[in-house]
Every structure is written in structure tokens, then in C-alpha cells.
Amino acid sequence: MKTSVELDDQKVAAAKKLGGESVLRKLLDHALDAYIAEQRRKDMVSILGTDFFEGRLKRGRNPERQERQERKTRGSSR
């Protein structure tokens, strides 16, 4: 789709510098991809709730590391 928009020159320059992208078309494609991904993530959180993701993180952690961390926390609270 062809369109014409006015963009903030400072924001475009900053985005080009941060992303290492010199072609405006590619920069805008990346921005749109990031926006779409963020909106989909928000939709998933609203559907599944944050507990779903927090529980998945806890199950995925290394049990030995988690145990060491808990012992360390208990030891510092004494």
C-alpha cells in the first residue's frame, strides 16, 4: 500500500541509529512488526491472564538453582 505520512525526523534518525537500518521502508516494516507482536501479546495476556505466564516461568526454571536461591534468601533473613 502506498501512503504519505509526515514522520518526526528526530525519531526516524534515532530509530535508524538504534536499529542499524538505513532504509526507511525496512525501518517502518520492523516498527509495524513490533507493534503487531506487542498487540498480540496484550491480547494473549487478556485472554489467559498473567498467572498463566508466571506459572510457565516458574516451571521452566532450574530446580537446583531455584533451591539455592531460596536457601540464600532464607539465610539472609536470619
CORUR-V575141 format. One line per field, one symbol per residue. ss: DSSP state (a for helix, b for strand, c for the rest). phi: phi as a letter, one per 20 degrees, with the letter a starting at -180 (. if undefined). A space follows every 50 residues. Layout:
ss: ???
phi: ???
This chain:
ss: ccccccccaaaaaaaaaaaccccaaaaaaaaaaaaaaaaaaaaaaaaaca aaaaaaaaaaccaaaaaaaaaaaaaacc
phi: .ebccedfgfffffffffemddeggffffffffffffffffffffffenf ggfffffffefffffffffffffffeee
